[in-house]
Amino acid sequence: MTIVFDSRCTGYHQPGHPEKPNRVARTVDLLRLQKSITLQWAEPAEVSEALLLRGHTPEHLARLKVEAAFDADTPWHPGIEEHARRSVGAAVRAMELAVAGEPAFALMRPPGHHAERDRAMGFCYYSSMALAALEAQARGSGPVAVFDFDVHHGNGTEDVLKNREGVVFASVHQGDTYPGTGQGDVGSNCFNHPLPGGTSRVAWRRTLETAWQRLLATKPRLIGISAGFDAYTKDPLANGTLEREDFQMLGQWARASGIPVFAVLEGGYSLDLPDLVLHFLLGWEGK
């Protein structure tokens, strides 16, 4: 198992904002101390403008360099375009490692699954997972499937990938919270499974399994997982009901699929995030 990380991702913040540097820094600290799992470490790939333009408009790339907030949740930070580009690079590196037979997790910020083709939103600036999936497809590694278990719908991933041949997207999310999208399937290839906040843990797990099996039925050759840990029962930003063992179960599913898998960090805002990530990785290692 390889963790893709660049310490520069902790170099920006806004006081009081829930998407904090310590989300990643504390997780890295915990993983570096682990003896229960053998980890390698890698750095993000370089990302060209041509790669970014597979999923975003030229106007969007230019907007990320303008010193103005994108919305109330998504501030502009000095160097944010470079930070976001490195997150894309981490997703691409994780994809490359998976294709080569090495499971890989991109442990970076900012997250990406809310960033639409021409809009930064929801703490996200570039659609990292969608761009990695398109890059894999361009290199002949398709068909590609993306599974998003973040409690918030991955509207940006969907916006970039909808109706693209050779790639499918499946999301399980709380439908009655931000961003309010994902209430049903979209286009020919985006499968949405919204749940009301407070849905029982058993029902949430059952829906995850339904979505996962639906994804596997498309017979992908590569799977990308948007790993958001905010469906956790103690997360402050939503009303999910999952426990740490459920994230370990999701990791076990990734391993049992027999398909190359890579994952990227999306949400997760509780103080337990490092432990949740660890449990996901332990499951992925077969523990």
VENHU-V256296 format. One record per pair of residues at least 12 apart in sequence whose C-alpha atoms are under 10 Angstrom apart, sorted by the first residue. I is the first residue (numbers start at 0). J is the second residue. If there is no record, write none. Layout:
i=I j=J
i=I j=J
This chain:
i=0 j=36
i=0 j=37
i=0 j=38
i=0 j=39
i=0 j=40
i=0 j=96
i=0 j=97
i=0 j=100
i=0 j=101
i=0 j=102
i=0 j=103
i=0 j=104
i=0 j=261
i=0 j=280
i=0 j=281
i=0 j=283
i=0 j=284
i=1 j=37
i=1 j=38
i=1 j=39
i=1 j=40
i=1 j=41
i=1 j=42
i=1 j=93
i=1 j=96
i=1 j=97
i=1 j=101
i=1 j=102
i=1 j=103
i=1 j=104
i=1 j=105
i=1 j=261
i=2 j=27
i=2 j=30
i=2 j=38
i=2 j=39
i=2 j=40
i=2 j=41
i=2 j=42
i=2 j=43
i=2 j=89
i=2 j=92
i=2 j=93
i=2 j=102
i=2 j=103
i=2 j=104
i=2 j=105
i=2 j=106
i=2 j=107
i=2 j=262
i=2 j=263
i=2 j=280
i=3 j=39
i=3 j=40
i=3 j=41
i=3 j=42
i=3 j=43
i=3 j=44
i=3 j=86
i=3 j=88
i=3 j=89
i=3 j=90
i=3 j=91
i=3 j=92
i=3 j=93
i=3 j=96
i=3 j=103
i=3 j=104
i=3 j=105
i=3 j=106
i=3 j=107
i=3 j=262
i=3 j=263
i=4 j=23
i=4 j=27
i=4 j=40
i=4 j=41
i=4 j=42
i=4 j=43
i=4 j=85
i=4 j=86
i=4 j=88
i=4 j=89
i=4 j=90
i=4 j=92
i=4 j=104
i=4 j=105
i=4 j=106
i=4 j=107
i=4 j=108
i=5 j=40
i=5 j=41
i=5 j=42
i=5 j=43
i=5 j=82
i=5 j=85
i=5 j=86
i=5 j=89
i=5 j=105
i=5 j=106
i=5 j=107
i=5 j=108
i=6 j=20
i=6 j=23
i=6 j=24
i=6 j=27
i=6 j=42
i=6 j=106
i=6 j=107
i=6 j=108
i=7 j=20
i=7 j=81
i=7 j=82
i=7 j=85
i=7 j=107
i=7 j=108
i=8 j=20
i=8 j=23
i=8 j=24
i=8 j=79
i=8 j=81
i=8 j=82
i=8 j=83
i=8 j=85
i=8 j=86
i=8 j=106
i=8 j=107
i=8 j=108
i=8 j=109
i=9 j=21
i=9 j=22
i=9 j=23
i=9 j=24
i=9 j=82
i=9 j=107
i=9 j=108
i=9 j=109
i=10 j=76
i=10 j=77
i=10 j=78
i=10 j=79
i=10 j=82
i=10 j=108
i=11 j=76
i=11 j=77
i=11 j=78
i=11 j=79
i=11 j=82
i=11 j=108
i=11 j=109
i=12 j=74
i=12 j=75
i=12 j=76
i=12 j=77
i=13 j=73
i=13 j=74
i=13 j=75
i=13 j=76
i=16 j=72
i=16 j=73
i=16 j=74
i=16 j=122
i=17 j=72
i=17 j=122
i=17 j=235
i=17 j=236
i=17 j=266
i=17 j=267
i=17 j=268
i=17 j=269
i=18 j=72
i=18 j=73
i=18 j=108
i=18 j=109
i=18 j=110
i=18 j=121
i=18 j=122
i=18 j=266
i=18 j=267
i=18 j=268
i=19 j=108
i=19 j=109
i=19 j=268
i=20 j=107
i=20 j=108
i=20 j=109
i=21 j=268
i=21 j=270
i=21 j=272
i=21 j=273
i=22 j=106
i=22 j=107
i=22 j=108
i=22 j=266
i=22 j=267
i=22 j=268
i=22 j=269
i=22 j=270
i=22 j=271
i=22 j=272
i=22 j=273
i=23 j=106
i=23 j=107
i=23 j=108
i=23 j=109
i=23 j=264
i=23 j=272
i=23 j=273
i=24 j=106
i=24 j=107
i=24 j=273
i=25 j=270
i=25 j=271
i=25 j=272
i=25 j=273
i=25 j=274
i=26 j=106
i=26 j=270
i=26 j=271
i=26 j=272
i=26 j=273
i=26 j=274
i=26 j=275
i=26 j=276
i=26 j=277
i=27 j=106
i=27 j=107
i=27 j=273
i=27 j=276
i=28 j=273
i=29 j=273
i=29 j=274
i=29 j=276
i=29 j=277
i=30 j=273
i=30 j=274
i=30 j=276
i=30 j=277
i=30 j=280
i=33 j=277
i=35 j=277
i=35 j=281
i=35 j=284
i=35 j=286
i=36 j=277
i=36 j=280
i=36 j=281
i=36 j=284
i=36 j=286
i=37 j=281
i=37 j=284
i=38 j=103
i=38 j=280
i=39 j=103
i=40 j=103
i=40 j=104
i=40 j=105
i=41 j=89
i=41 j=92
i=41 j=93
i=41 j=96
i=41 j=103
i=41 j=104
i=41 j=105
i=42 j=85
i=42 j=88
i=42 j=89
i=42 j=92
i=42 j=93
i=42 j=105
i=43 j=84
i=43 j=85
i=43 j=86
i=43 j=87
i=43 j=88
i=43 j=89
i=43 j=90
i=43 j=91
i=43 j=92
i=43 j=93
i=43 j=105
i=43 j=107
i=44 j=84
i=44 j=85
i=44 j=86
i=44 j=87
i=44 j=88
i=44 j=89
i=44 j=90
i=44 j=91
i=44 j=92
i=44 j=93
i=44 j=95
i=45 j=84
i=45 j=85
i=45 j=87
i=45 j=88
i=45 j=89
i=45 j=91
i=45 j=92
i=46 j=84
i=46 j=85
i=46 j=86
i=46 j=87
i=46 j=88
i=46 j=89
i=46 j=91
i=46 j=92
i=47 j=84
i=47 j=88
i=48 j=60
i=48 j=84
i=50 j=87
i=50 j=130
i=50 j=131
i=50 j=133
i=50 j=134
i=50 j=137
i=51 j=84
i=51 j=87
i=51 j=116
i=51 j=125
i=51 j=126
i=51 j=127
i=51 j=130
i=51 j=131
i=51 j=133
i=51 j=134
i=52 j=116
i=52 j=130
i=53 j=116
i=53 j=129
i=53 j=130
i=53 j=133
i=53 j=134
i=53 j=137
i=53 j=159
i=54 j=114
i=54 j=115
i=54 j=116
i=54 j=117
i=54 j=125
i=54 j=126
i=54 j=127
i=54 j=129
i=54 j=130
i=54 j=131
i=54 j=133
i=54 j=134
i=54 j=155
i=54 j=156
i=54 j=158
i=54 j=159
i=54 j=160
i=55 j=114
i=55 j=115
i=55 j=116
i=55 j=117
i=55 j=118
i=55 j=125
i=55 j=126
i=55 j=130
i=55 j=158
i=55 j=159
i=56 j=115
i=56 j=116
i=56 j=117
i=56 j=118
i=57 j=116
i=57 j=117
i=58 j=116
i=58 j=117
i=58 j=118
i=59 j=115
i=59 j=116
i=59 j=117
i=59 j=118
i=59 j=119
i=59 j=124
i=59 j=125
i=60 j=80
i=60 j=116
i=60 j=117
i=60 j=118
i=60 j=119
i=60 j=124
i=60 j=125
i=61 j=80
i=62 j=80
i=62 j=117
i=62 j=118
i=62 j=119
i=63 j=75
i=63 j=76
i=63 j=78
i=63 j=79
i=63 j=80
i=63 j=81
i=63 j=83
i=63 j=118
i=63 j=119
i=63 j=124
i=63 j=125
i=64 j=76
i=64 j=77
i=64 j=78
i=64 j=79
i=64 j=80
i=64 j=81
i=65 j=77
i=65 j=80
i=66 j=78
i=66 j=79
i=68 j=119
i=68 j=120
i=69 j=118
i=69 j=119
i=69 j=120
i=69 j=121
i=69 j=122
i=69 j=123
i=69 j=124
i=70 j=118
i=70 j=119
i=70 j=120
i=70 j=121
i=70 j=122
i=71 j=120
i=71 j=121
i=71 j=122
i=72 j=119
i=72 j=120
i=72 j=121
i=72 j=122
i=72 j=123
i=73 j=119
i=73 j=120
i=73 j=121
i=73 j=122
i=73 j=123
i=73 j=124
i=74 j=119
i=74 j=120
i=74 j=121
i=74 j=122
i=74 j=123
i=74 j=124
i=75 j=119
i=75 j=122
i=75 j=124
i=79 j=109
i=79 j=124
i=80 j=124
i=80 j=125
i=82 j=107
i=82 j=108
i=82 j=109
i=82 j=124
i=82 j=125
i=83 j=107
i=83 j=108
i=83 j=109
i=83 j=110
i=83 j=111
i=83 j=123
i=83 j=124
i=83 j=125
i=83 j=126
i=83 j=127
i=84 j=109
i=84 j=124
i=84 j=125
i=84 j=126
i=84 j=127
i=85 j=107
i=85 j=108
i=85 j=109
i=85 j=125
i=85 j=127
i=86 j=105
i=86 j=106
i=86 j=107
i=86 j=108
i=86 j=109
i=86 j=110
i=86 j=111
i=86 j=124
i=86 j=125
i=86 j=126
i=86 j=127
i=86 j=128
i=86 j=263
i=86 j=264
i=87 j=105
i=87 j=107
i=87 j=108
i=87 j=109
i=87 j=110
i=87 j=111
i=87 j=124
i=87 j=125
i=87 j=126
i=87 j=127
i=87 j=128
i=87 j=129
i=87 j=130
i=87 j=131
i=87 j=263
i=88 j=105
i=88 j=107
i=88 j=127
i=88 j=130
i=88 j=131
i=89 j=103
i=89 j=104
i=89 j=105
i=89 j=106
i=89 j=107
i=89 j=108
i=89 j=127
i=89 j=128
i=89 j=131
i=89 j=262
i=89 j=263
i=90 j=103
i=90 j=104
i=90 j=105
i=90 j=106
i=90 j=107
i=90 j=111
i=90 j=126
i=90 j=127
i=90 j=128
i=90 j=129
i=90 j=130
i=90 j=131
i=90 j=132
i=90 j=223
i=90 j=225
i=90 j=261
i=90 j=262
i=90 j=263
i=90 j=264
i=91 j=105
i=91 j=127
i=91 j=128
i=91 j=129
i=91 j=130
i=91 j=131
i=91 j=132
i=91 j=133
i=91 j=134
i=91 j=135
i=91 j=261
i=91 j=263
i=92 j=104
i=92 j=105
i=92 j=131
i=92 j=261
i=93 j=105
i=93 j=106
i=93 j=131
i=93 j=223
i=93 j=260
i=93 j=261
i=93 j=262
i=93 j=263
i=94 j=128
i=94 j=131
i=94 j=132
i=94 j=134
i=94 j=135
i=94 j=140
i=94 j=221
i=94 j=222
i=94 j=223
i=94 j=259
i=94 j=260
i=94 j=261
i=94 j=262
i=94 j=263
i=95 j=131
i=95 j=134
i=95 j=135
i=95 j=138
i=95 j=140
i=95 j=261
i=96 j=259
i=96 j=260
i=96 j=261
i=97 j=221
i=97 j=222
i=97 j=223
i=97 j=258
i=97 j=259
i=97 j=260
i=97 j=261
i=97 j=262
i=98 j=135
i=98 j=140
i=98 j=220
i=98 j=221
i=98 j=222
i=98 j=258
i=98 j=259
i=98 j=260
i=98 j=261
i=99 j=259
i=100 j=258
i=100 j=259
i=100 j=260
i=101 j=259
i=101 j=260
i=101 j=261
i=102 j=253
i=102 j=254
i=102 j=258
i=102 j=259
i=102 j=260
i=102 j=261
i=102 j=262
i=102 j=280
i=102 j=283
i=102 j=284
i=103 j=223
i=103 j=259
i=103 j=260
i=103 j=261
i=103 j=262
i=103 j=263
i=103 j=280
i=104 j=223
i=104 j=224
i=104 j=225
i=104 j=226
i=104 j=260
i=104 j=261
i=104 j=262
i=104 j=263
i=104 j=264
i=104 j=276
i=104 j=280
i=105 j=128
i=105 j=225
i=105 j=226
i=105 j=261
i=105 j=262
i=105 j=263
i=105 j=264
i=105 j=265
i=106 j=226
i=106 j=262
i=106 j=263
i=106 j=264
i=106 j=265
i=106 j=276
i=107 j=263
i=107 j=264
i=107 j=265
i=108 j=122
i=108 j=123
i=108 j=263
i=108 j=264
i=108 j=265
i=108 j=266
i=109 j=122
i=109 j=123
i=109 j=124
i=109 j=125
i=109 j=127
i=109 j=264
i=109 j=265
i=109 j=266
i=110 j=122
i=110 j=123
i=110 j=124
i=110 j=125
i=110 j=126
i=110 j=127
i=110 j=128
i=110 j=225
i=110 j=226
i=110 j=227
i=110 j=263
i=110 j=264
i=110 j=265
i=110 j=266
i=111 j=123
i=111 j=124
i=111 j=125
i=111 j=126
i=111 j=127
i=111 j=128
i=111 j=129
i=111 j=130
i=111 j=153
i=111 j=154
i=111 j=155
i=111 j=156
i=111 j=225
i=111 j=263
i=111 j=264
i=111 j=265
i=111 j=266
i=112 j=124
i=112 j=125
i=112 j=126
i=112 j=127
i=112 j=128
i=112 j=129
i=112 j=147
i=112 j=149
i=112 j=151
i=112 j=152
i=112 j=153
i=112 j=154
i=112 j=155
i=112 j=156
i=112 j=157
i=112 j=158
i=112 j=159
i=112 j=225
i=112 j=227
i=112 j=263
i=112 j=264
i=112 j=265
i=112 j=266
i=113 j=125
i=113 j=126
i=113 j=127
i=113 j=151
i=113 j=152
i=113 j=153
i=113 j=154
i=113 j=155
i=113 j=156
i=113 j=157
i=113 j=158
i=113 j=178
i=113 j=265
i=114 j=126
i=114 j=127
i=114 j=129
i=114 j=153
i=114 j=154
i=114 j=155
i=114 j=156
i=114 j=157
i=114 j=158
i=114 j=159
i=115 j=129
i=115 j=153
i=115 j=154
i=115 j=155
i=115 j=156
i=115 j=157
i=115 j=158
i=115 j=159
i=115 j=160
i=116 j=155
i=116 j=156
i=116 j=157
i=116 j=158
i=116 j=159
i=116 j=160
i=117 j=155
i=117 j=158
i=117 j=159
i=118 j=155
i=119 j=155
i=120 j=154
i=120 j=155
i=120 j=178
i=121 j=151
i=121 j=153
i=121 j=154
i=121 j=155
i=121 j=177
i=121 j=178
i=121 j=266
i=122 j=265
i=122 j=266
i=123 j=155
i=123 j=265
i=124 j=155
i=125 j=155
i=125 j=156
i=126 j=153
i=126 j=154
i=126 j=155
i=126 j=156
i=126 j=157
i=126 j=158
i=126 j=159
i=127 j=155
i=127 j=156
i=127 j=225
i=127 j=263
i=127 j=264
i=127 j=265
i=128 j=145
i=128 j=146
i=128 j=147
i=128 j=153
i=128 j=155
i=128 j=156
i=128 j=159
i=128 j=160
i=128 j=223
i=128 j=224
i=128 j=225
i=128 j=261
i=128 j=262
i=128 j=263
i=128 j=264
i=128 j=265
i=129 j=145
i=129 j=155
i=129 j=156
i=129 j=157
i=129 j=158
i=129 j=159
i=129 j=160
i=129 j=166
i=129 j=168
i=129 j=223
i=129 j=225
i=130 j=156
i=130 j=159
i=130 j=160
i=131 j=143
i=131 j=223
i=131 j=261
i=132 j=144
i=132 j=145
i=132 j=156
i=132 j=160
i=132 j=165
i=132 j=166
i=132 j=167
i=132 j=221
i=132 j=222
i=132 j=223
i=133 j=159
i=133 j=160
i=133 j=163
i=133 j=165
i=133 j=166
i=135 j=166
i=135 j=221
i=136 j=164
i=136 j=165
i=136 j=166
i=136 j=221
i=140 j=165
i=140 j=219
i=140 j=220
i=140 j=221
i=141 j=164
i=141 j=165
i=141 j=166
i=141 j=219
i=141 j=220
i=141 j=221
i=141 j=222
i=142 j=164
i=142 j=165
i=142 j=166
i=142 j=167
i=142 j=217
i=142 j=218
i=142 j=219
i=142 j=220
i=142 j=221
i=142 j=222
i=143 j=164
i=143 j=165
i=143 j=166
i=143 j=167
i=143 j=168
i=143 j=214
i=143 j=217
i=143 j=218
i=143 j=219
i=143 j=220
i=143 j=221
i=143 j=222
i=143 j=223
i=143 j=260
i=144 j=165
i=144 j=166
i=144 j=167
i=144 j=168
i=144 j=169
i=144 j=188
i=144 j=189
i=144 j=214
i=144 j=215
i=144 j=217
i=144 j=218
i=144 j=219
i=144 j=220
i=144 j=221
i=144 j=222
i=144 j=223
i=144 j=224
i=144 j=260
i=145 j=157
i=145 j=160
i=145 j=166
i=145 j=167
i=145 j=168
i=145 j=169
i=145 j=170
i=145 j=189
i=145 j=211
i=145 j=214
i=145 j=219
i=145 j=221
i=145 j=222
i=145 j=223
i=145 j=224
i=145 j=225
i=145 j=260
i=145 j=261
i=145 j=262
i=146 j=167
i=146 j=168
i=146 j=169
i=146 j=170
i=146 j=171
i=146 j=190
i=146 j=207
i=146 j=210
i=146 j=211
i=146 j=214
i=146 j=215
i=146 j=222
i=146 j=223
i=146 j=224
i=146 j=225
i=146 j=226
i=146 j=262
i=147 j=168
i=147 j=169
i=147 j=170
i=147 j=171
i=147 j=172
i=147 j=191
i=147 j=207
i=147 j=210
i=147 j=211
i=147 j=223
i=147 j=224
i=147 j=225
i=147 j=226
i=147 j=227
i=147 j=262
i=147 j=263
i=147 j=265
i=148 j=169
i=148 j=170
i=148 j=171
i=148 j=172
i=148 j=173
i=148 j=207
i=148 j=210
i=148 j=211
i=148 j=224
i=148 j=225
i=148 j=226
i=148 j=227
i=148 j=228
i=148 j=229
i=148 j=230
i=148 j=246
i=148 j=249
i=148 j=265
i=148 j=266
i=149 j=170
i=149 j=171
i=149 j=172
i=149 j=173
i=149 j=224
i=149 j=225
i=149 j=226
i=149 j=227
i=149 j=228
i=149 j=229
i=149 j=230
i=149 j=231
i=149 j=239
i=149 j=264
i=149 j=265
i=149 j=266
i=149 j=267
i=150 j=170
i=150 j=171
i=150 j=172
i=150 j=173
i=150 j=174
i=150 j=176
i=150 j=177
i=150 j=193
i=150 j=194
i=150 j=196
i=150 j=226
i=150 j=227
i=150 j=228
i=150 j=229
i=150 j=230
i=150 j=231
i=150 j=234
i=150 j=236
i=150 j=237
i=150 j=238
i=150 j=239
i=150 j=240
i=150 j=265
i=150 j=266
i=150 j=267
i=151 j=170
i=151 j=171
i=151 j=172
i=151 j=173
i=151 j=174
i=151 j=175
i=151 j=176
i=151 j=177
i=151 j=178
i=151 j=179
i=151 j=180
i=151 j=181
i=151 j=193
i=151 j=227
i=151 j=229
i=151 j=230
i=151 j=236
i=151 j=237
i=151 j=239
i=151 j=265
i=151 j=266
i=152 j=169
i=152 j=170
i=152 j=171
i=152 j=172
i=152 j=173
i=152 j=174
i=152 j=176
i=152 j=177
i=152 j=178
i=152 j=179
i=152 j=180
i=152 j=181
i=152 j=182
i=152 j=191
i=152 j=192
i=152 j=193
i=153 j=168
i=153 j=169
i=153 j=170
i=153 j=171
i=153 j=172
i=153 j=178
i=153 j=180
i=153 j=181
i=153 j=191
i=153 j=225
i=153 j=227
i=153 j=265
i=154 j=170
i=154 j=177
i=154 j=178
i=154 j=179
i=154 j=180
i=154 j=181
i=156 j=168
i=156 j=169
i=156 j=170
i=156 j=189
i=156 j=225
i=157 j=169
i=157 j=170
i=157 j=180
i=157 j=181
i=157 j=185
i=157 j=186
i=157 j=188
i=157 j=189
i=157 j=190
i=157 j=191
i=158 j=185
i=158 j=186
i=158 j=189
i=160 j=186
i=160 j=188
i=160 j=189
i=161 j=185
i=161 j=186
i=161 j=187
i=161 j=188
i=161 j=189
i=161 j=190
i=162 j=185
i=162 j=186
i=162 j=187
i=162 j=188
i=162 j=189
i=163 j=186
i=163 j=187
i=163 j=188
i=163 j=189
i=164 j=187
i=164 j=188
i=165 j=188
i=165 j=217
i=165 j=219
i=166 j=188
i=166 j=189
i=166 j=217
i=166 j=219
i=166 j=221
i=166 j=222
i=167 j=187
i=167 j=188
i=167 j=189
i=167 j=190
i=167 j=214
i=167 j=217
i=167 j=219
i=167 j=222
i=168 j=184
i=168 j=185
i=168 j=187
i=168 j=188
i=168 j=189
i=168 j=190
i=168 j=191
i=168 j=210
i=168 j=214
i=168 j=222
i=168 j=223
i=168 j=224
i=169 j=181
i=169 j=184
i=169 j=188
i=169 j=189
i=169 j=190
i=169 j=191
i=169 j=192
i=169 j=207
i=169 j=210
i=169 j=211
i=169 j=213
i=169 j=214
i=169 j=224
i=169 j=225
i=170 j=184
i=170 j=189
i=170 j=190
i=170 j=191
i=170 j=192
i=170 j=193
i=170 j=206
i=170 j=207
i=170 j=210
i=170 j=211
i=170 j=214
i=170 j=224
i=170 j=225
i=171 j=190
i=171 j=191
i=171 j=192
i=171 j=193
i=171 j=194
i=171 j=203
i=171 j=204
i=171 j=206
i=171 j=207
i=171 j=208
i=171 j=209
i=171 j=210
i=171 j=211
i=171 j=230
i=172 j=191
i=172 j=192
i=172 j=193
i=172 j=194
i=172 j=195
i=172 j=196
i=172 j=203
i=172 j=206
i=172 j=207
i=172 j=229
i=172 j=230
i=172 j=239
i=173 j=192
i=173 j=193
i=173 j=194
i=173 j=195
i=173 j=196
i=173 j=197
i=173 j=198
i=173 j=203
i=173 j=230
i=173 j=237
i=173 j=238
i=173 j=239
i=174 j=191
i=174 j=192
i=174 j=193
i=174 j=194
i=174 j=195
i=174 j=196
i=175 j=193
i=175 j=194
i=175 j=195
i=175 j=196
i=175 j=237
i=175 j=238
i=176 j=194
i=176 j=195
i=176 j=196
i=176 j=236
i=176 j=237
i=176 j=238
i=177 j=236
i=177 j=237
i=179 j=193
i=180 j=193
i=181 j=193
i=182 j=194
i=188 j=214
i=188 j=217
i=189 j=214
i=190 j=210
i=190 j=213
i=190 j=214
i=191 j=210
i=192 j=206
i=192 j=207
i=192 j=209
i=192 j=210
i=193 j=206
i=194 j=206
i=194 j=239
i=195 j=238
i=195 j=239
i=196 j=230
i=196 j=237
i=196 j=238
i=196 j=239
i=196 j=240
i=197 j=230
i=197 j=232
i=197 j=237
i=197 j=238
i=197 j=239
i=197 j=240
i=197 j=241
i=198 j=238
i=198 j=239
i=198 j=240
i=198 j=241
i=199 j=239
i=199 j=240
i=199 j=241
i=200 j=230
i=200 j=231
i=200 j=232
i=200 j=239
i=200 j=240
i=200 j=241
i=200 j=242
i=200 j=245
i=201 j=240
i=201 j=241
i=202 j=240
i=203 j=230
i=203 j=239
i=203 j=240
i=203 j=241
i=203 j=245
i=204 j=240
i=204 j=241
i=204 j=245
i=204 j=248
i=204 j=249
i=207 j=249
i=208 j=249
i=208 j=252
i=211 j=249
i=211 j=252
i=211 j=253
i=211 j=256
i=212 j=256
i=215 j=256
i=215 j=258
i=218 j=258
i=219 j=258
i=219 j=259
i=220 j=257
i=220 j=258
i=220 j=259
i=220 j=260
i=221 j=257
i=221 j=258
i=221 j=259
i=221 j=260
i=221 j=261
i=222 j=253
i=222 j=256
i=222 j=258
i=222 j=259
i=222 j=260
i=222 j=261
i=222 j=262
i=223 j=253
i=223 j=259
i=223 j=260
i=223 j=261
i=223 j=262
i=223 j=263
i=224 j=249
i=224 j=250
i=224 j=253
i=224 j=260
i=224 j=261
i=224 j=262
i=224 j=263
i=224 j=264
i=224 j=265
i=225 j=261
i=225 j=262
i=225 j=263
i=225 j=264
i=225 j=265
i=225 j=266
i=226 j=246
i=226 j=249
i=226 j=250
i=226 j=261
i=226 j=262
i=226 j=263
i=226 j=264
i=226 j=265
i=226 j=266
i=226 j=267
i=226 j=276
i=226 j=279
i=227 j=246
i=227 j=262
i=227 j=263
i=227 j=264
i=227 j=265
i=227 j=266
i=227 j=267
i=227 j=268
i=227 j=272
i=227 j=275
i=227 j=276
i=228 j=241
i=228 j=242
i=228 j=243
i=228 j=246
i=228 j=264
i=228 j=265
i=228 j=266
i=228 j=267
i=228 j=268
i=228 j=269
i=228 j=271
i=228 j=272
i=228 j=273
i=228 j=275
i=228 j=276
i=228 j=279
i=229 j=241
i=229 j=265
i=229 j=266
i=229 j=267
i=229 j=268
i=229 j=269
i=229 j=272
i=229 j=275
i=230 j=242
i=230 j=245
i=230 j=246
i=230 j=266
i=230 j=267
i=230 j=268
i=231 j=243
i=231 j=245
i=231 j=246
i=231 j=267
i=231 j=268
i=231 j=269
i=231 j=271
i=231 j=272
i=231 j=275
i=232 j=269
i=233 j=267
i=233 j=268
i=233 j=269
i=233 j=270
i=233 j=271
i=234 j=266
i=234 j=267
i=234 j=268
i=234 j=269
i=234 j=270
i=234 j=271
i=234 j=272
i=235 j=267
i=235 j=268
i=235 j=269
i=235 j=270
i=236 j=266
i=236 j=267
i=236 j=268
i=236 j=269
i=237 j=267
i=237 j=268
i=242 j=275
i=243 j=271
i=243 j=272
i=243 j=274
i=243 j=275
i=243 j=276
i=243 j=277
i=243 j=278
i=243 j=279
i=244 j=275
i=244 j=278
i=244 j=279
i=244 j=282
i=245 j=275
i=245 j=278
i=245 j=279
i=245 j=282
i=246 j=275
i=246 j=276
i=246 j=277
i=246 j=278
i=246 j=279
i=246 j=280
i=246 j=281
i=246 j=282
i=246 j=283
i=247 j=275
i=247 j=276
i=247 j=277
i=247 j=278
i=247 j=279
i=247 j=280
i=247 j=281
i=247 j=282
i=247 j=283
i=247 j=284
i=247 j=285
i=247 j=286
i=248 j=278
i=248 j=279
i=248 j=280
i=248 j=281
i=248 j=282
i=248 j=283
i=248 j=285
i=248 j=286
i=249 j=278
i=249 j=279
i=249 j=280
i=249 j=282
i=249 j=283
i=250 j=262
i=250 j=276
i=250 j=277
i=250 j=278
i=250 j=279
i=250 j=280
i=250 j=281
i=250 j=282
i=250 j=283
i=250 j=284
i=250 j=285
i=250 j=286
i=251 j=278
i=251 j=279
i=251 j=280
i=251 j=281
i=251 j=282
i=251 j=283
i=251 j=284
i=251 j=285
i=251 j=286
i=252 j=282
i=252 j=283
i=252 j=285
i=253 j=279
i=253 j=280
i=253 j=282
i=253 j=283
i=253 j=284
i=253 j=285
i=254 j=282
i=254 j=283
i=254 j=284
i=254 j=285
i=255 j=282
i=255 j=283
i=255 j=285
i=260 j=283
i=264 j=276
